[in-house]
Amino acid sequence: MTKASPVLVNALDHLVLTVRDIDATIAFYRDWLGMEVVTFGNNRNALTFGQQKINLHEADKDFDPPVIKAERPVPGSGDLCFLTSAPLADVTARAEALGIAIIEGPEHRTGAVGPINSVYARDPDGNLIEVSNRLY
């Protein structure tokens, strides 16, 4: 029996956030982080940035036709880090203008490919949102 080669993943296409209020979530990510709102499929909503997408599933709402989803989707269980080329002072100022509290940072952290400098906030569901600049 031959052993299968490992699958080599090279990018993230999309992820899914389960949310309580689609409109509040859209406003947060669109207005603060500049994500674009798209509608796809059977009137589903997503947020796009670069070549990535965040699909939004409303908690306790079924889709027709049914969508394969996480076994126990719960609003507020996400912890996401987004990279930006905007200075963190601008990120923080924009958050403050929108009434979004920066709960930590700037702090030096270790990103996927090297050091980053990050600020943290929570989205309307309590997901931890980290916005970072690469430091190299």
Contacts in CASP RR format, 6 or more apart in sequence:
PFRMAT RR
TARGET T0000
AUTHOR 0000-0000-0000
METHOD contacts of the structure
MODEL  1
MTKASPVLVNALDHLVLTVRDIDATIAFYRDWLGMEVVTFGNNRNALTFG
QQKINLHEADKDFDPPVIKAERPVPGSGDLCFLTSAPLADVTARAEALGI
AIIEGPEHRTGAVGPINSVYARDPDGNLIEVSNRLY
11 51 0 8 1.000
12 52 0 8 1.000
13 52 0 8 1.000
13 53 0 8 1.000
14 46 0 8 1.000
14 52 0 8 1.000
14 53 0 8 1.000
14 54 0 8 1.000
14 55 0 8 1.000
15 52 0 8 1.000
15 54 0 8 1.000
15 55 0 8 1.000
15 80 0 8 1.000
16 54 0 8 1.000
16 55 0 8 1.000
16 56 0 8 1.000
16 57 0 8 1.000
16 69 0 8 1.000
16 70 0 8 1.000
16 73 0 8 1.000
17 25 0 8 1.000
17 54 0 8 1.000
17 55 0 8 1.000
17 56 0 8 1.000
17 57 0 8 1.000
17 75 0 8 1.000
17 78 0 8 1.000
17 125 0 8 1.000
17 127 0 8 1.000
18 57 0 8 1.000
18 58 0 8 1.000
18 59 0 8 1.000
18 69 0 8 1.000
18 70 0 8 1.000
18 73 0 8 1.000
18 74 0 8 1.000
18 75 0 8 1.000
18 76 0 8 1.000
18 77 0 8 1.000
18 125 0 8 1.000
19 25 0 8 1.000
19 56 0 8 1.000
19 57 0 8 1.000
19 58 0 8 1.000
19 59 0 8 1.000
19 75 0 8 1.000
19 124 0 8 1.000
19 125 0 8 1.000
20 58 0 8 1.000
20 59 0 8 1.000
20 75 0 8 1.000
20 124 0 8 1.000
20 125 0 8 1.000
21 58 0 8 1.000
21 124 0 8 1.000
22 45 0 8 1.000
22 56 0 8 1.000
22 58 0 8 1.000
24 124 0 8 1.000
25 56 0 8 1.000
25 123 0 8 1.000
25 124 0 8 1.000
25 125 0 8 1.000
26 37 0 8 1.000
26 45 0 8 1.000
26 47 0 8 1.000
26 56 0 8 1.000
28 100 0 8 1.000
28 123 0 8 1.000
28 124 0 8 1.000
29 35 0 8 1.000
29 47 0 8 1.000
29 54 0 8 1.000
29 123 0 8 1.000
30 36 0 8 1.000
30 37 0 8 1.000
30 47 0 8 1.000
31 98 0 8 1.000
32 94 0 8 1.000
32 95 0 8 1.000
32 98 0 8 1.000
32 100 0 8 1.000
32 121 0 8 1.000
33 49 0 8 1.000
33 82 0 8 1.000
33 84 0 8 1.000
33 131 0 8 1.000
34 49 0 8 1.000
35 47 0 8 1.000
35 48 0 8 1.000
35 49 0 8 1.000
35 54 0 8 1.000
36 47 0 8 1.000
36 48 0 8 1.000
36 49 0 8 1.000
37 45 0 8 1.000
37 46 0 8 1.000
37 47 0 8 1.000
37 48 0 8 1.000
38 45 0 8 1.000
38 46 0 8 1.000
38 47 0 8 1.000
38 48 0 8 1.000
38 53 0 8 1.000
39 45 0 8 1.000
39 46 0 8 1.000
40 46 0 8 1.000
42 63 0 8 1.000
42 64 0 8 1.000
42 65 0 8 1.000
44 55 0 8 1.000
44 56 0 8 1.000
44 63 0 8 1.000
45 55 0 8 1.000
45 56 0 8 1.000
46 53 0 8 1.000
46 54 0 8 1.000
46 55 0 8 1.000
46 56 0 8 1.000
47 53 0 8 1.000
47 54 0 8 1.000
47 56 0 8 1.000
48 54 0 8 1.000
49 82 0 8 1.000
57 63 0 8 1.000
57 67 0 8 1.000
57 69 0 8 1.000
57 73 0 8 1.000
59 73 0 8 1.000
59 74 0 8 1.000
59 75 0 8 1.000
75 125 0 8 1.000
75 126 0 8 1.000
75 127 0 8 1.000
76 123 0 8 1.000
76 125 0 8 1.000
76 126 0 8 1.000
76 127 0 8 1.000
77 127 0 8 1.000
78 127 0 8 1.000
78 128 0 8 1.000
79 127 0 8 1.000
79 128 0 8 1.000
79 130 0 8 1.000
80 127 0 8 1.000
80 128 0 8 1.000
80 129 0 8 1.000
80 130 0 8 1.000
81 111 0 8 1.000
81 116 0 8 1.000
81 118 0 8 1.000
81 130 0 8 1.000
81 131 0 8 1.000
81 132 0 8 1.000
82 129 0 8 1.000
82 130 0 8 1.000
82 131 0 8 1.000
82 132 0 8 1.000
83 116 0 8 1.000
83 132 0 8 1.000
83 133 0 8 1.000
83 134 0 8 1.000
84 91 0 8 1.000
84 131 0 8 1.000
84 132 0 8 1.000
84 133 0 8 1.000
85 133 0 8 1.000
86 133 0 8 1.000
87 133 0 8 1.000
88 106 0 8 1.000
88 117 0 8 1.000
88 118 0 8 1.000
88 119 0 8 1.000
88 131 0 8 1.000
88 133 0 8 1.000
91 119 0 8 1.000
91 131 0 8 1.000
92 102 0 8 1.000
92 106 0 8 1.000
92 119 0 8 1.000
95 101 0 8 1.000
95 102 0 8 1.000
95 119 0 8 1.000
95 121 0 8 1.000
96 102 0 8 1.000
100 121 0 8 1.000
101 121 0 8 1.000
101 122 0 8 1.000
102 119 0 8 1.000
102 120 0 8 1.000
102 121 0 8 1.000
103 120 0 8 1.000
103 121 0 8 1.000
103 122 0 8 1.000
104 119 0 8 1.000
104 120 0 8 1.000
105 118 0 8 1.000
105 119 0 8 1.000
105 120 0 8 1.000
106 117 0 8 1.000
106 118 0 8 1.000
106 119 0 8 1.000
107 117 0 8 1.000
107 118 0 8 1.000
107 119 0 8 1.000
107 120 0 8 1.000
108 115 0 8 1.000
108 116 0 8 1.000
108 117 0 8 1.000
108 118 0 8 1.000
108 135 0 8 1.000
109 115 0 8 1.000
109 116 0 8 1.000
109 117 0 8 1.000
109 118 0 8 1.000
109 130 0 8 1.000
109 132 0 8 1.000
110 116 0 8 1.000
111 132 0 8 1.000
113 134 0 8 1.000
114 134 0 8 1.000
114 135 0 8 1.000
114 136 0 8 1.000
115 134 0 8 1.000
115 135 0 8 1.000
115 136 0 8 1.000
116 132 0 8 1.000
116 133 0 8 1.000
116 134 0 8 1.000
116 135 0 8 1.000
117 132 0 8 1.000
117 133 0 8 1.000
117 135 0 8 1.000
118 130 0 8 1.000
118 131 0 8 1.000
118 132 0 8 1.000
118 133 0 8 1.000
119 130 0 8 1.000
119 131 0 8 1.000
119 132 0 8 1.000
120 128 0 8 1.000
120 129 0 8 1.000
120 130 0 8 1.000
120 131 0 8 1.000
121 129 0 8 1.000
121 131 0 8 1.000
122 128 0 8 1.000
122 129 0 8 1.000
123 129 0 8 1.000
END
